[in-house]
Amino acid sequence: KWQRVSAIMTLPLVVYCVYLLGGVATLDYDAARALIAAPTTSLPLAVLIGVGIYHAALGVQVIIEDYVPLASGRNGLIMSTRVALGGIALVSLIALARITF
């Protein structure tokens, strides 16, 4: 259930962020930084990071559950990927916060 919800939330955010970030290529550094720092840009990016990483974690969990035969190895691998994806989300949100504030 949550995988579908996160997929539905991710799709419009990706479209919006690709549109916004496509315009960043033509800007100089200061203008691009100002665009990313704007609340109308940084908030959707932050939501995309959170929802996208959550959706990725759910997808990787399904793949691991389907293809890793041993239950003990499966659980450890799922926890490892959750920690890794959580770290990626944390670093991404910190980078976005440093740009925004």
Backbone torsions as a table, in degrees:
resi	resn	phi	psi	omega
1	LYS	NA	-49.3	-176.0
2	TRP	-68.0	-26.5	178.5
3	GLN	-66.9	-38.8	177.2
4	ARG	-67.7	-42.4	179.7
5	VAL	-62.3	-45.5	-179.8
6	SER	-67.0	-33.9	177.3
7	ALA	-66.0	-41.9	179.2
8	ILE	-65.5	-37.7	178.5
9	MET	-71.7	-35.4	-175.9
10	THR	-70.8	-38.4	-173.8
11	LEU	-57.3	-54.7	179.6
12	PRO	-66.3	-30.8	177.8
13	LEU	-65.9	-40.7	178.5
14	VAL	-64.0	-45.1	179.5
15	VAL	-60.2	-46.6	179.7
16	TYR	-62.3	-46.0	-176.8
17	CYS	-70.1	-36.1	175.7
18	VAL	-64.0	-41.4	176.5
19	TYR	-60.5	-47.5	-179.5
20	LEU	-65.3	-47.5	-176.2
21	LEU	-72.2	-20.8	173.4
22	GLY	-64.8	-33.2	177.4
23	GLY	-75.8	-18.5	-179.3
24	VAL	-67.9	-28.6	-176.6
25	ALA	-61.6	-27.5	-178.2
26	THR	-91.3	-4.2	-176.4
27	LEU	-95.2	155.9	171.5
28	ASP	-78.9	176.3	-172.8
29	TYR	-58.9	-48.9	-176.1
30	ASP	-65.6	-40.6	179.6
31	ALA	-68.3	-39.3	178.2
32	ALA	-65.6	-41.5	177.8
33	ARG	-64.1	-39.5	177.8
34	ALA	-65.9	-38.4	178.2
35	LEU	-64.1	-45.2	179.8
36	ILE	-67.4	-32.4	-178.1
37	ALA	-75.7	-16.7	-179.8
38	ALA	-65.2	139.9	-178.8
39	PRO	-59.9	-32.0	179.4
40	THR	-69.6	-15.9	176.6
41	THR	-104.2	-44.9	-174.4
42	SER	-69.8	-35.1	179.4
43	LEU	-65.2	-49.3	175.7
44	PRO	-61.8	-35.2	176.8
45	LEU	-64.0	-41.7	178.8
46	ALA	-64.6	-42.4	177.8
47	VAL	-64.9	-40.4	178.0
48	LEU	-62.1	-41.2	178.2
49	ILE	-61.0	-49.6	-178.3
50	GLY	-63.9	-50.5	-177.5
51	VAL	-69.6	-39.7	-179.9
52	GLY	-64.0	-43.3	178.5
53	ILE	-67.7	-39.3	177.0
54	TYR	-61.7	-44.1	178.9
55	HIS	-63.6	-40.6	177.6
56	ALA	-63.3	-41.3	179.1
57	ALA	-62.3	-41.3	177.7
58	LEU	-65.0	-41.9	179.6
59	GLY	-65.6	-43.5	178.6
60	VAL	-65.0	-37.0	177.9
61	GLN	-61.7	-42.9	179.1
62	VAL	-63.3	-42.3	179.1
63	ILE	-62.8	-44.8	179.9
64	ILE	-63.8	-44.1	-179.8
65	GLU	-62.7	-32.2	-178.9
66	ASP	-79.8	-32.7	-169.2
67	TYR	-115.8	-8.2	176.9
68	VAL	-99.2	117.1	-171.3
69	PRO	-74.2	-34.4	-175.0
70	LEU	-89.1	130.3	-177.4
71	ALA	-63.0	-40.8	-178.6
72	SER	-66.4	-42.0	176.8
73	GLY	-67.0	-35.2	-179.8
74	ARG	-63.4	-49.0	-177.9
75	ASN	-64.0	-41.9	178.0
76	GLY	-64.5	-39.8	179.2
77	LEU	-67.7	-39.3	177.5
78	ILE	-63.0	-44.3	179.2
79	MET	-64.8	-39.4	178.9
80	SER	-63.3	-43.3	179.7
81	THR	-68.4	-35.2	176.6
82	ARG	-64.2	-41.5	178.4
83	VAL	-64.9	-44.5	-180.0
84	ALA	-63.0	-45.9	179.6
85	LEU	-67.9	-35.2	174.6
86	GLY	-62.9	-39.3	176.4
87	GLY	-64.7	-40.5	177.6
88	ILE	-63.0	-43.5	178.9
89	ALA	-63.2	-43.3	-179.3
90	LEU	-61.9	-47.9	179.8
91	VAL	-63.1	-40.7	179.5
92	SER	-64.3	-43.9	-179.8
93	LEU	-69.0	-35.0	176.1
94	ILE	-65.9	-42.5	178.2
95	ALA	-62.3	-42.5	178.5
96	LEU	-65.4	-39.6	178.4
97	ALA	-65.3	-37.4	178.5
98	ARG	-66.1	-34.1	176.6
99	ILE	-72.6	-41.3	-173.7
100	THR	-72.5	-39.9	-174.0
101	PHE	-105.1	NA	NA
